[in-house]
Amino acid sequence: MVAIAATARWRARIVAAAASAGISIADPQAGVPGIRVLTCASGALQAIVPRLAHDTHPPRPAIGAHSDSIADRELRDAVADVAALLSLHGNVVLDLDAGGRKHRPARPDVVVSAGVDRPQWTEPAVTLPVGRDRRGGPLTVALTAGPGFEGTLLELARLVDTDAA
């Protein structure tokens, strides 16, 4: 399953886009303000995202990825794989852990991190399954976006979801 955390306005847009694609996504908290979570089957983003209006997509987001700060090696490798995939599609992905505390890069528009290492739905986010670990448990990577980058976030999530399929 893919988990999408979004504002009430974006949840309504996602549910409507899913309905127009013949996909049923329920929003039990429709109209409730704040960021809440929707879930959909892996692969559903392929049908939903193209149906959302494209006028909200900023040109190129500043993307950052965590590397060394993720303790679990398999999760760190999964994040690196997602960052590499986004780079192959023409995005520049900055290492958010490079340069130490004094020389942090400016806050990016989209952050790639481990699903368990992300903030607790403080911003719009998509958590994507990207494989299994050595013990057979799910490996998930989170893409988190700042305000105004919801559409871009879903486009990037669609790239990752397609690659994982």
N, C-alpha and C positions, 0 to 999 in steps of 0.2 A: 504494500500500500504506500501511496505517496501522501504525505501530510502537508497541507498548505495553510499557513497562518496568514490571515488577511483582515483588513478593516471591513466593516459592514458593507460599505459601498463596493469594495472589490469582491467580497464574498457573493454579493448579489449579481455582479457581472459574471463571475465564474460559474455560478449556478445557471444563469440564463444561457451562457455560451455552451455549457454542457448539455442543457435541455435541447438546444438547437442542433446539437450533434447526436441526439438520441441517447445521451448518457444521463442517468439519474444520479444527481448528487444532492443530498439533503443538507440543509443548513438549519439545525435545530435552534440556533440562536439568531435567525434572520432578523435584521433590524436592530439587534442589540449593539450598542456602540462598543468600540474597542476591538482589539485584535483577537479573533477566535480561530479555531482550527476546523478545516474541511478535510476530508479524506477522499481519495479516488484510487481506482486500480492503476497499477503501473501500466503505462502505455496510453491512458486516457488523456494525458496532456497533449498527445499528438493531435487529437481531434478538437480539444478545447481551445488551445492557445490561438490557432489561426482564426477563430471566430471572435476573438476579442478585438476591439478597435485598436488600430496600429498608431493612432495619433498620439498616444501617450508614451511611446518609446523614445527616450533620449538617444542621441547618436551612439556614443560609445561610453559605457560605464567604466569608472575606475574600479578594477577588481583587485581584491587582496585575498591571499590564502594563508592560513596558518600552517606552519611546518614543524618547527622544533618544539613548540609549546604543547603539542599533543603527545601525551606520554605513551599511549598505546601505539606500537609500531605499525600494526595492520591498519588502524584508523588513519595514522599519519600518511601511510602509503596510499590509502584510498583518496584522501584529500589531495595528495600530489597528483594522482591519476586524473582527478576531476579538473584540477588546475591546468594540467597538460592538455586535456581535451579542449578546454575553453581557449587555451592559447592557439591550438591548431585551427580554431575558427576565427583567428585574427584578433583576439583580445590580448591585451597586455595584462598579465597577472603578477602583482607585486607580492613579495614574501613579507608578510606582516611581522615575522619574527626576526628579520634581519636588522642589524644596526643597533641592537640594544635598546634600553629604555630611553636614553637621551635623544636618540635620533629616529624616533618612530615616524613612518611616512604619514602623510595626511590621511584622514579617515576615508576609506574607499566607499563607493556607492553600493557595491556588492561584496560580501565576504563569503569565502568558501571555508568551511570548518567541519569538524567531526560532529555527527548528529548528537552525540552525548556531551559535546564540549561547547555547544552554542548557548547564547543567552536564552532564558526561558520565554520565548515568544515575545521579546520586547520590540521587535520590528517585524515587518512582513518577511516570511521565511517559507522555504520549501525544503522538506526533509525527504531525501531520495534513497531508496535501497540501491546499493551499487555492488552487491555481492555477498559472499559468506566468509566468515573468518575460519581459522583452522579447526575450531570446534564446531563449526556448522551454524553458528549464530549469525544474524544479519549484520552486515556492515552498512551503516547509513552515513551519508554526507549531507550537511545542511548548507543551503545558499540563503543568505540573509541580506535584505536590501534596506537602504535608507528611504525616506519619504520621496515619492515621485518616481521610484524605480521599480514599481510593482510589475508593470508590463515587461520590462527588460528582464526582471527576475524570472518570470514565467517562461520567456523565450530561452534563457540560459538553462533553466530546469528541463525544458523540452529536449535540448541537445544532450544533456546528461542522461535523461530517461531513455532516449533513443539508443544511445551508445550502450547502456546497461542491458537493453533487451536482447 
